[in-house]
Amino acid sequence: MSHTKLYLNMKKLALLFGLFFSLFLMAQKKYVVVIHGGAGTIIREKMSPELEEEYLEKLTEALQKAYTEIKNGKTSVEAVEAAIVVMEDSPLFNAGKGAVFTHDGKNELDAAIMNGKDKKAGSIAGVHTIKNPIKAAIAVMEKSEHVMLSGNGAEQFAKLQGLEIVNPKYFWTENRWKSLQKAKELEKLKNPKAEDSKPDYFIVDQKFGTVGCVALDQFGNLAAGTSTGGMTNKKYGRIGDAPIIGAGTYADENVGISATGWGEFFIRSTAARTIAAKIQYLNKDVKTAAEETIDEIEKMGGDGGLIALDKNGNFAMPFNTSGMYRGAITEDGEIEVEIYK
């Protein structure tokens, strides 16, 4: 074969490869917002069609609000805020209005935000009067030199920033109150010597309703946010993984992650940062990195799930429970929402 024919054949192959690659990219969906509303024992047979529809509608609303921000040229941080505020304002989720009760009958709220572009972050923990904790976390990131504020100090800071402060009674819901009473009843019956014994609130309320969002804006920047009421019947000012950067919330230039579940295990495995490190240093894709991390948590004895979105619009939603409230929206506005395994 002459050099000319060989050159032409190679050129044809290159053109064909380029065509197939272009078609592949066109077929591949690019996602810009991913959300979760908690993972746990969520079983179809135990949920009424009406309640299921409520969850699907609220997840859809959260995605639409975030998508509108993205389409209007807003930042990924603003998109994350929009989605999480929708879920914080709903009694369906264990965040904001629907927060669970502590052993002392209070609502203690935690939240975090991280901007992947510059790795700035903000979080709050153990607050009782901030209507939208995610807004307070953003204020910490943008208007203070700190990363994490807690308790009364965090509330004082939020008030100075002009955020909406409410009477703690705002967070009271009958459903969550009943869950606390059941947890306390079980606590009295619990055998502390049982080998398979877990903290009481895991027995009663396996629906970890923590909410989270990861967004990719038009400028290619990622942000991740998480908001939660913690665990039913929690004591001693317990704080989970949601407000801890690198555990339940993390974002860098490659990926954004928000987790939900048994927080102690996500803290011990530094779950969110582990996923980012697998992508950064081991060149793993987002799906593999996320699934490996959830597998590690399961081996440790923990359960839950997470969402992860990378800079190319690929996402993962692994969980080792029977369900996780979750959803995603593409750059074209196509919405996908699911609940069960």
Stockholm file with secondary structure:
# STOCKHOLM 1.0

chainA/1-341         MSHTKLYLNMKKLALLFGLFFSLFLMAQKKYVVVIHGGAGTIIREKMSPELEEEYLEKLTEALQKAYTEIKNGKTSVEAVEAAIVVMEDSPLFNAGKGAVFTHDGKNELDAAIMNGKDKKAGSIAGVHTIKNPIKAAIAVMEKSEHVMLSGNGAEQFAKLQGLEIVNPKYFWTENRWKSLQKAKELEKLKNPKAEDSKPDYFIVDQKFGTVGCVALDQFGNLAAGTSTGGMTNKKYGRIGDAPIIGAGTYADENVGISATGWGEFFIRSTAARTIAAKIQYLNKDVKTAAEETIDEIEKMGGDGGLIALDKNGNFAMPFNTSGMYRGAITEDGEIEVEIYK
#=GR chainA/1-341 SS CCHHHHHHHHHHHHHHHHHHHHHHHHHSCCEEEEEEEEEECCCGGGSCHHHHHHHHHHHHHHHHHHHHHHHTTCCHHHHHHHHHHHHHTSTTSSSGGGCCCCTTSCCCEEEEEEETTTTEEEEEEEESSBSCHHHHHHHHHHHSSCSEEEHHHHHHHHHHTTCCBCCGGGGCCHHHHHHHHHHHHHHHHCCTTCTTCCCHHHHHCCCBCCEEEEEECTTSCEEEEEEECCCTTCCTTCCCSTTSBTTTEEECSSEEEEEEECHHHHHHTTHHHHHHHHHHHHCCCHHHHHHHHHHHHHHHTCCEEEEEEETTSCEECCBSSSEEEEEEEETTCCEEEEEEC
#=GC SS_cons         CCHHHHHHHHHHHHHHHHHHHHHHHHHSCCEEEEEEEEEECCCGGGSCHHHHHHHHHHHHHHHHHHHHHHHTTCCHHHHHHHHHHHHHTSTTSSSGGGCCCCTTSCCCEEEEEEETTTTEEEEEEEESSBSCHHHHHHHHHHHSSCSEEEHHHHHHHHHHTTCCBCCGGGGCCHHHHHHHHHHHHHHHHCCTTCTTCCCHHHHHCCCBCCEEEEEECTTSCEEEEEEECCCTTCCTTCCCSTTSBTTTEEECSSEEEEEEECHHHHHHTTHHHHHHHHHHHHCCCHHHHHHHHHHHHHHHTCCEEEEEEETTSCEECCBSSSEEEEEEEETTCCEEEEEEC
//
